[in-house]
Amino acid sequence: MVTLFVLLTAYLYGRSINKTDKKMKIEIWSDIMCPFCYIGKRNFENALAKFPHKDQIEVEWKSFQLDPSIPEIPKNQNDVYQFVAERKGLSYDESKRMHQSVTQMAKSAGLEYNFDKVIVTNSLKGHKLIQFAKTKGLGEKAEERLFLAFFTEGKNLNDEAVLFELGKEVGLTDIEIREALTNPVYTGRIENDSKEAQRLGANGVPFFVFDRKYAIAGAQRPDVMIQTIEKAFSEWQKNNPDSLKIVEGAVCKPDGECNGITVV
């Protein structure tokens, strides 16, 4: 009754009621140790900032571990060039040149990568922290903080002391961070996210899905991103009009006045 009353009253005052609770969803799968994921994140944000209806977009970050088999303390942990060289069958110089190219790509997106400082480790604990942060509406903030910590600051994202420090910066308490790192439910959510991405056709990250109709694989340029956002939103908007059309009738206002009553 209250909702109908408010809607009708608003109509009498000449206002439309926006369905602010309805938003188009964009889902993004990433690994916090994937260099192209951070670049893709920034390119997406730069595109979204130019989109006039960004307030009607809901973004959800999802987990995708590129290599769950990486040990917590792998060989060549403090030398990402050698770590990648051995895994990909490259020479040390080839690996270093490849990383230098990625550094330039990151710079063009406004990011600073310091591969000389990167500490290679398993990303599971970091993903668990993000999964918990999502329950508090802090998923994007946690994602950004861990990307910065890994690629720019050279922090060890398997070190729980580091994760407690970063988690508190994001806005979590010590108890919440401990819950994130110890409760197996968050490991399950990481696994479910990865399986979901694979069902949708992802074979790597970053992977962007727009309203479950369109997808972008990889760190595409902002102009490519915004074209897809606009196309998906245009179709979504047709099925989700922004305002209600209300037919005028007898109505009572909050001040107790009633209109539409005929006195005989």
C-alpha positions as CSV (number, residue, x, y, z in Angstrom):
1,M,0.0,0.0,0.0
2,V,2.8,2.4,0.9
3,T,4.7,1.8,-2.4
4,L,1.5,2.4,-4.5
5,F,0.7,5.4,-2.4
6,V,4.2,6.9,-3.0
7,L,4.1,6.2,-6.7
8,L,0.7,7.8,-7.2
9,T,1.6,10.8,-5.1
10,A,4.8,11.3,-7.2
11,Y,2.8,11.2,-10.3
12,L,0.5,14.0,-9.1
13,Y,3.5,16.1,-8.4
14,G,4.7,15.6,-12.0
15,R,7.7,13.3,-11.3
16,S,8.6,10.0,-12.8
17,I,9.8,7.1,-10.6
18,N,13.2,5.7,-11.6
19,K,13.8,2.0,-11.1
20,T,17.1,2.7,-9.4
21,D,17.3,-0.8,-8.1
22,K,17.6,-2.2,-11.6
23,K,21.1,-2.3,-13.1
24,M,22.8,-4.0,-15.9
25,K,25.4,-6.5,-14.6
26,I,29.0,-6.8,-15.9
27,E,31.0,-9.7,-14.5
28,I,34.8,-9.7,-14.6
29,W,36.9,-12.8,-14.0
30,S,40.6,-12.2,-13.2
31,D,43.6,-13.5,-11.3
32,I,45.4,-10.9,-9.1
33,M,48.7,-12.2,-10.3
34,C,47.8,-11.8,-14.0
35,P,49.5,-8.7,-15.5
36,F,46.9,-8.3,-18.2
37,C,44.1,-8.5,-15.7
38,Y,45.2,-5.3,-13.9
39,I,45.6,-3.6,-17.3
40,G,42.2,-4.8,-18.4
41,K,40.7,-3.5,-15.1
42,R,42.1,0.0,-15.7
43,N,41.0,0.0,-19.4
44,F,37.5,-1.1,-18.3
45,E,37.4,1.6,-15.7
46,N,38.5,4.3,-18.1
47,A,35.8,3.2,-20.6
48,L,33.1,3.1,-17.9
49,A,34.0,6.6,-16.7
50,K,33.0,7.9,-20.1
51,F,29.7,6.0,-20.2
52,P,26.8,8.4,-19.4
53,H,24.7,5.7,-17.7
54,K,27.4,4.2,-15.4
55,D,25.1,4.6,-12.4
56,Q,23.0,1.9,-13.9
57,I,25.9,-0.6,-14.2
58,E,26.7,-3.2,-11.5
59,V,30.2,-4.6,-11.6
60,E,31.0,-8.0,-10.0
61,W,34.6,-9.2,-9.8
62,K,35.1,-13.0,-9.9
63,S,38.0,-15.3,-9.2
64,F,39.9,-17.3,-11.8
65,Q,43.2,-18.9,-10.6
66,L,45.4,-19.3,-13.7
67,D,47.6,-21.9,-12.1
68,P,46.4,-23.3,-8.7
69,S,49.4,-25.7,-8.8
70,I,51.9,-23.0,-8.1
71,P,53.5,-23.7,-4.7
72,E,53.2,-21.1,-1.9
73,I,57.0,-20.8,-2.1
74,P,58.0,-21.8,-5.7
75,K,61.5,-22.1,-7.1
76,N,62.8,-18.7,-8.3
77,Q,60.1,-17.0,-6.2
78,N,62.0,-13.7,-6.2
79,D,63.0,-13.7,-9.8
80,V,59.8,-13.6,-12.0
81,Y,62.0,-13.5,-15.2
82,Q,63.6,-16.9,-14.4
83,F,60.3,-18.3,-13.1
84,V,58.5,-17.5,-16.4
85,A,61.5,-18.5,-18.5
86,E,61.6,-22.0,-17.1
87,R,57.8,-22.5,-17.3
88,K,57.6,-21.2,-20.9
89,G,60.8,-22.6,-22.3
90,L,62.3,-19.1,-22.9
91,S,65.8,-17.8,-22.3
92,Y,66.2,-15.4,-19.4
93,D,66.7,-12.4,-21.8
94,E,63.6,-13.4,-23.8
95,S,61.6,-13.5,-20.6
96,K,62.9,-10.1,-19.5
97,R,62.1,-8.5,-22.8
98,M,58.6,-9.9,-22.7
99,H,58.1,-8.4,-19.2
100,Q,59.5,-5.1,-20.4
101,S,56.8,-5.1,-23.1
102,V,54.1,-5.7,-20.6
103,T,55.5,-2.9,-18.4
104,Q,55.1,-0.5,-21.3
105,M,51.5,-1.7,-22.0
106,A,50.7,-1.1,-18.3
107,K,52.2,2.3,-18.4
108,S,49.9,3.2,-21.3
109,A,47.0,2.3,-19.1
110,G,48.3,4.5,-16.3
111,L,49.9,1.7,-14.2
112,E,53.4,1.2,-12.8
113,Y,54.7,-2.4,-12.9
114,N,57.9,-3.3,-11.1
115,F,58.6,-6.8,-12.1
116,D,62.1,-6.6,-10.4
117,K,60.2,-6.6,-7.1
118,V,57.5,-9.2,-7.9
119,I,57.2,-12.2,-5.5
120,V,55.8,-15.2,-7.2
121,T,53.4,-17.3,-5.1
122,N,50.0,-19.1,-5.1
123,S,47.1,-16.6,-5.4
124,L,44.6,-18.6,-3.4
125,K,44.8,-16.6,-0.2
126,G,44.5,-13.4,-2.0
127,H,41.4,-14.6,-3.8
128,K,39.9,-15.7,-0.5
129,L,40.3,-12.2,0.9
130,I,38.6,-10.8,-2.2
131,Q,35.7,-13.3,-1.9
132,F,35.1,-12.2,1.7
133,A,35.4,-8.5,0.8
134,K,32.7,-9.0,-1.7
135,T,30.3,-9.9,1.1
136,K,30.9,-6.5,2.6
137,G,30.6,-4.6,-0.7
138,L,34.4,-4.2,-0.9
139,G,35.2,-6.6,-3.7
140,E,36.5,-4.0,-6.2
141,K,38.5,-2.2,-3.5
142,A,40.2,-5.4,-2.5
143,E,40.9,-6.3,-6.1
144,E,42.6,-3.0,-6.7
145,R,44.6,-3.1,-3.5
146,L,46.0,-6.5,-4.2
147,F,46.8,-5.8,-7.8
148,L,48.8,-2.7,-6.6
149,A,50.5,-4.7,-3.9
150,F,51.6,-7.4,-6.2
151,F,52.7,-5.6,-9.4
152,T,53.8,-2.2,-8.0
153,E,54.8,-2.7,-4.4
154,G,56.3,-6.2,-4.6
155,K,54.4,-7.6,-1.6
156,N,54.1,-11.3,-0.9
157,L,50.4,-12.1,-1.3
158,N,50.9,-15.5,0.4
159,D,52.2,-13.9,3.6
160,E,49.3,-13.6,6.1
161,A,50.8,-10.6,7.8
162,V,50.7,-8.8,4.5
163,L,47.2,-9.9,3.8
164,F,46.1,-8.7,7.3
165,E,47.7,-5.3,6.5
166,L,46.0,-5.0,3.1
167,G,42.7,-6.3,4.3
168,K,42.5,-3.6,7.0
169,E,43.4,-1.0,4.5
170,V,40.4,-2.1,2.4
171,G,38.1,-1.9,5.5
172,L,38.0,-5.4,7.0
173,T,38.6,-6.2,10.6
174,D,41.1,-8.7,11.9
175,I,38.3,-11.2,12.7
176,E,36.9,-10.8,9.2
177,I,40.3,-11.4,7.6
178,R,40.9,-14.5,9.7
179,E,37.4,-15.7,8.6
180,A,38.3,-15.1,5.0
181,L,41.6,-17.1,5.2
182,T,40.3,-20.0,7.2
183,N,36.7,-20.7,6.2
184,P,36.6,-23.2,3.3
185,V,33.4,-21.7,1.9
186,Y,35.5,-19.0,0.2
187,T,37.7,-21.6,-1.4
188,G,34.5,-23.2,-2.7
189,R,33.4,-19.8,-4.2
190,I,36.7,-19.4,-6.0
191,E,36.4,-22.9,-7.5
192,N,32.8,-22.2,-8.5
193,D,33.8,-18.9,-10.2
194,S,36.4,-20.6,-12.2
195,K,34.0,-23.4,-13.4
196,E,31.4,-20.8,-14.3
197,A,33.9,-18.9,-16.4
198,Q,34.8,-22.1,-18.3
199,R,31.2,-22.9,-18.9
200,L,30.8,-19.4,-20.5
201,G,33.7,-20.1,-22.8
202,A,36.6,-18.5,-21.0
203,N,40.0,-20.1,-21.5
204,G,42.0,-17.3,-19.8
205,V,41.6,-14.0,-18.0
206,P,40.7,-11.2,-17.9
207,F,37.2,-12.2,-19.1
208,F,34.4,-9.6,-19.2
209,V,30.8,-10.6,-19.5
210,F,28.1,-8.0,-20.3
211,D,24.6,-8.9,-19.2
212,R,25.3,-12.5,-20.1
213,K,25.0,-11.6,-23.8
214,Y,28.4,-10.3,-24.8
215,A,32.0,-11.1,-23.7
216,I,35.4,-9.6,-24.1
217,A,38.5,-11.8,-23.6
218,G,41.7,-10.1,-22.7
219,A,42.9,-6.5,-21.9
220,Q,41.1,-4.7,-24.7
221,R,41.5,-1.0,-25.3
222,P,39.0,1.4,-23.6
223,D,37.3,2.2,-27.0
224,V,36.6,-1.5,-27.6
225,M,35.2,-1.8,-24.0
226,I,32.9,1.2,-24.3
227,Q,31.5,0.0,-27.6
228,T,30.5,-3.3,-26.0
229,I,29.1,-1.6,-22.9
230,E,27.0,0.7,-25.1
231,K,25.7,-2.2,-27.2
232,A,24.8,-4.4,-24.2
233,F,23.2,-1.5,-22.3
234,S,21.1,-0.4,-25.2
235,E,19.6,-3.9,-25.5
236,W,19.2,-4.2,-21.7
237,Q,17.5,-0.8,-21.5
238,K,14.9,-1.8,-24.0
239,N,13.8,-4.6,-21.7
240,N,14.2,-2.4,-18.5
241,P,12.6,1.0,-19.1
242,D,13.8,3.7,-16.6
243,S,10.5,4.9,-15.4
244,L,7.0,3.8,-14.6
245,K,4.0,5.1,-16.6
246,I,1.2,5.8,-14.1
247,V,-2.5,6.3,-14.9
248,E,-4.0,9.1,-12.8
249,G,-6.9,8.3,-10.4
250,A,-8.2,9.2,-7.0
251,V,-5.4,9.5,-4.6
252,C,-4.5,10.7,-1.1
253,K,-1.4,12.7,-0.3
254,P,1.0,12.5,2.7
255,D,-0.5,15.6,4.2
256,G,-3.9,13.9,4.4
257,E,-5.5,15.7,1.5
258,C,-7.5,13.5,-0.9
259,N,-8.1,14.4,-4.6
260,G,-10.6,12.8,-7.0
261,I,-13.5,12.7,-4.5
262,T,-16.8,14.0,-5.9
263,V,-19.1,15.6,-3.3
264,V,-22.8,15.3,-4.2
